[in-house]
Amino acid sequence: MNFGLAVWALTRREFQRFWGERARVAGFVASPLLFWVVVGSGFGDLEFFFPGALTMTVMFSAMFSMMSLIEDRREGFLLSVLVSPAPRSAIVLGKVCGAAALAWLQGLIVLAGVFFTSLRHDPVALAGTAGALLLTALLLTVVSYVVAWRLSSTQAFHAVINLLLVPAWMLSGAIFSPVLSFAWVRWLMQANPLYYAQSLVRSFLVADAPDGGLAAGVLVGCTALAAVVAIRGTK
C-alpha cells in the first residue's frame, strides 16, 4: 500500500508541476520541430532527420524534468519522503514514471508530424514507434535520475547531463548515418545506448530499416541496469 501510494503521489506531482509551467510545453516541443524543419531542409532530407527530432524531444523532456529532483531535495520534500515507510524503489519509480510519461507524451505530439512525410505511418508503424519512444523515455529518465541524485545544483546538473546526453544523441545516428562514418565513430555509436533507441525508432518508420529486435533488447537491458543503480544510490 505504501509502495503504490508513494508511486502514485510522486507521479501525479510531476504532472501537476508540468501543467503549472506551460512554457515548458512550447519549448520542448517547438525546439525539436524547429531543428527538424531547419536542419532537415538544409540537408534536403526531412525524412532522415525526423526520427532524430523524436528522440531529441524525449531526451530534453526527460533531462529537464529530472531537474525537479534537485529542487525537491533542496526544499526538503524528498527528506519527508525518505523518512516515510515507502521503500526507496517507490521513490525512484514514482519520479521516473512521472517524468518518463511526460517525455513520452511530448514525443507523441511530435510523432504527429510523420503524416507530413513519406515515412511509414500505418497503425503498426505508429504503435511500434510509440513503444520505442516509451523505452527511450524510460532509459533517459533513469539516467537523468542517477545524475541528478548525485548533484546539489541545477547548474551542475545541466552541465553534466548536457555533456553526457547531447553527444550521445549526436552519435545515435540522428544527424549522420554510421555507414558514412569513420570506423572509430561507428565503434562509439555501437557502444552508445541512444544509437539503439534511434535504430528502434527507424525500424518502424523506415521501410528498409533492419529489424529492431536487438535494439529493443539493448534498451531494456540498459534501462534495467540504470534502474538498479538508481535504487541502490537513493539514500
C-alpha positions as CSV (number, residue, x, y, z in Angstrom):
1,M,0.0,0.0,0.0
2,N,2.8,2.4,0.9
3,F,4.6,1.5,-2.3
4,G,1.7,2.1,-4.6
5,L,0.6,5.3,-2.8
6,A,4.1,6.8,-3.0
7,V,4.5,6.0,-6.7
8,W,1.1,7.5,-7.5
9,A,1.7,10.6,-5.4
10,L,5.1,11.3,-7.0
11,T,3.9,10.6,-10.5
12,R,0.9,12.9,-10.1
13,R,3.1,15.6,-8.6
14,E,5.3,15.6,-11.8
15,F,2.2,16.2,-13.9
16,Q,0.9,18.9,-11.7
17,R,4.2,20.7,-11.8
18,F,4.4,20.3,-15.6
19,W,1.0,21.9,-16.2
20,G,1.9,24.7,-13.8
21,E,4.7,25.6,-16.2
22,R,3.0,25.9,-19.6
23,A,6.1,27.4,-21.2
24,R,7.8,24.0,-20.9
25,V,5.4,22.5,-23.4
26,A,6.1,25.1,-26.1
27,G,9.9,25.0,-25.5
28,F,10.3,21.2,-25.5
29,V,8.0,20.6,-28.5
30,A,8.9,23.6,-30.6
31,S,12.7,23.2,-30.4
32,P,12.9,19.7,-32.0
33,L,10.3,20.7,-34.6
34,L,12.4,23.7,-35.4
35,F,15.5,21.5,-35.6
36,W,13.8,19.0,-37.8
37,V,12.5,21.6,-40.3
38,V,15.6,23.8,-40.5
39,V,18.3,21.2,-40.4
40,G,16.3,18.7,-42.5
41,S,15.5,21.3,-45.1
42,G,19.1,22.4,-45.1
43,F,20.3,18.9,-46.0
44,G,17.2,18.4,-48.2
45,D,16.1,15.3,-46.3
46,L,13.3,15.9,-43.8
47,E,12.6,12.2,-43.6
48,F,16.1,11.3,-42.4
49,F,16.0,13.8,-39.5
50,F,12.5,13.1,-38.3
51,P,13.5,10.1,-36.1
52,G,16.2,12.3,-34.6
53,A,13.7,15.0,-33.8
54,L,11.6,12.4,-32.0
55,T,14.4,11.2,-29.8
56,M,15.5,14.8,-29.1
57,T,12.1,15.7,-27.8
58,V,12.1,12.8,-25.4
59,M,15.7,13.5,-24.3
60,F,15.2,17.2,-23.5
61,S,11.9,16.5,-21.7
62,A,13.5,13.7,-19.6
63,M,16.6,15.9,-18.8
64,F,14.7,18.9,-17.6
65,S,12.0,17.1,-15.8
66,M,14.7,15.5,-13.6
67,M,15.9,18.9,-12.5
68,S,12.9,18.9,-10.1
69,L,14.7,16.1,-8.2
70,I,17.4,18.5,-7.1
71,E,14.8,21.2,-6.2
72,D,12.7,18.7,-4.2
73,R,15.8,17.6,-2.2
74,R,16.8,21.3,-1.6
75,E,13.3,22.2,-0.5
76,G,13.0,19.3,1.9
77,F,10.3,17.5,0.1
78,L,12.4,14.4,-0.6
79,L,13.5,14.3,3.0
80,S,9.9,13.8,4.1
81,V,9.5,11.0,1.5
82,L,12.7,9.3,2.5
83,V,11.7,9.0,6.2
84,S,8.3,7.6,5.3
85,P,7.5,3.9,5.3
86,A,7.6,3.8,1.5
87,P,10.6,1.8,0.1
88,R,13.4,3.6,-1.9
89,S,12.2,1.8,-5.1
90,A,8.9,3.6,-4.8
91,I,10.7,7.0,-4.9
92,V,12.6,6.0,-7.9
93,L,9.6,4.6,-9.7
94,G,7.4,7.5,-8.9
95,K,9.8,10.1,-10.1
96,V,10.8,8.1,-13.2
97,C,7.2,7.2,-14.2
98,G,6.1,10.8,-14.0
99,A,9.0,12.3,-15.9
100,A,9.1,9.4,-18.5
101,A,5.3,9.7,-19.1
102,L,5.7,13.4,-19.8
103,A,8.6,12.9,-22.1
104,W,6.7,10.1,-24.0
105,L,3.6,12.3,-24.4
106,Q,5.6,15.1,-25.8
107,G,7.3,12.6,-28.2
108,L,3.9,11.5,-29.4
109,I,3.0,15.1,-30.2
110,V,6.0,15.4,-32.4
111,L,5.2,12.0,-33.9
112,A,2.1,13.5,-35.4
113,G,4.4,15.2,-37.9
114,V,5.0,11.9,-39.6
115,F,1.8,12.4,-41.6
116,F,3.6,15.3,-43.4
117,T,6.4,13.0,-44.6
118,S,6.7,9.9,-46.8
119,L,7.7,7.8,-43.8
120,R,5.6,4.8,-42.7
121,H,2.5,5.9,-40.7
122,D,0.3,2.9,-40.7
123,P,-1.1,1.8,-37.4
124,V,1.5,-0.9,-36.8
125,A,4.3,1.6,-37.5
126,L,2.8,4.2,-35.2
127,A,2.2,1.8,-32.4
128,G,5.7,0.4,-32.7
129,T,7.3,3.9,-32.8
130,A,5.2,4.9,-29.7
131,G,6.6,1.8,-27.9
132,A,10.2,2.7,-29.0
133,L,9.7,6.2,-27.6
134,L,8.4,4.9,-24.3
135,L,11.5,2.7,-23.9
136,T,13.7,5.6,-24.8
137,A,11.9,7.9,-22.4
138,L,12.4,5.4,-19.5
139,L,16.1,4.9,-20.3
140,L,16.8,8.7,-20.5
141,T,14.8,9.4,-17.4
142,V,16.5,6.8,-15.2
143,V,19.9,8.0,-16.4
144,S,18.9,11.6,-15.6
145,Y,17.7,10.5,-12.2
146,V,21.1,8.8,-11.4
147,V,22.9,12.0,-12.4
148,A,20.5,14.4,-10.6
149,W,20.6,12.4,-7.3
150,R,24.4,12.9,-7.0
151,L,24.4,16.7,-7.7
152,S,23.3,19.6,-5.5
153,S,22.6,22.3,-8.0
154,T,20.6,22.6,-11.2
155,Q,23.5,24.4,-12.9
156,A,25.8,21.4,-12.3
157,F,23.1,19.0,-13.4
158,H,22.6,21.0,-16.6
159,A,26.3,21.0,-17.4
160,V,26.9,17.3,-16.6
161,I,23.8,16.0,-18.4
162,N,24.4,18.0,-21.5
163,L,28.0,16.7,-21.5
164,L,26.6,13.2,-21.4
165,L,23.4,13.1,-23.4
166,V,23.8,15.7,-26.1
167,P,27.0,14.0,-27.5
168,A,25.2,10.6,-27.1
169,W,22.3,11.9,-29.2
170,M,24.7,13.2,-31.8
171,L,26.3,9.8,-32.0
172,S,23.0,8.0,-32.2
173,G,22.6,8.3,-36.0
174,A,20.2,11.2,-35.7
175,I,22.4,13.5,-37.7
176,F,24.5,11.3,-39.9
177,S,24.4,7.7,-41.0
178,P,27.0,5.3,-39.4
179,V,27.6,3.9,-42.9
180,L,29.4,7.1,-44.0
181,S,31.4,7.4,-40.7
182,F,35.0,6.5,-39.9
183,A,35.5,3.2,-38.1
184,W,36.2,4.7,-34.7
185,V,33.0,6.7,-34.9
186,R,31.0,3.6,-35.8
187,W,32.5,1.9,-32.8
188,L,31.4,4.8,-30.5
189,M,28.0,4.7,-32.0
190,Q,27.6,0.9,-31.4
191,A,28.6,1.4,-27.7
192,N,26.0,4.2,-27.3
193,P,22.6,3.1,-25.9
194,L,20.9,6.0,-27.8
195,Y,22.1,4.5,-31.0
196,Y,19.8,1.6,-30.4
197,A,17.0,3.9,-29.4
198,Q,17.4,5.6,-32.7
199,S,17.7,2.3,-34.6
200,L,14.5,1.0,-33.0
201,V,12.5,4.2,-34.0
202,R,13.9,3.9,-37.5
203,S,13.0,0.2,-37.7
204,F,9.3,1.2,-37.6
205,L,9.3,4.4,-39.6
206,V,11.7,3.5,-42.4
207,A,10.6,0.7,-44.8
208,D,14.0,-0.8,-45.5
209,A,15.5,-0.4,-42.0
210,P,16.8,-3.5,-40.2
211,D,14.7,-5.3,-37.6
212,G,14.8,-3.6,-34.2
213,G,14.8,-6.8,-32.0
214,L,18.4,-6.3,-30.9
215,A,17.9,-2.6,-30.3
216,A,14.9,-3.3,-28.1
217,G,16.8,-5.8,-26.1
218,V,19.7,-3.4,-25.5
219,L,17.3,-0.6,-24.4
220,V,15.6,-2.9,-21.9
221,G,18.9,-4.1,-20.5
222,C,20.4,-0.7,-20.2
223,T,17.2,0.7,-18.5
224,A,17.2,-2.2,-16.0
225,L,20.8,-1.7,-15.2
226,A,20.4,2.1,-14.7
227,A,17.3,1.4,-12.5
228,V,19.3,-0.9,-10.2
229,V,22.0,1.9,-9.9
230,A,19.3,4.5,-9.2
231,I,17.6,2.4,-6.5
232,R,20.8,1.5,-4.7
233,G,22.0,5.0,-4.9
234,T,18.9,6.5,-3.4
235,K,19.7,7.1,0.3
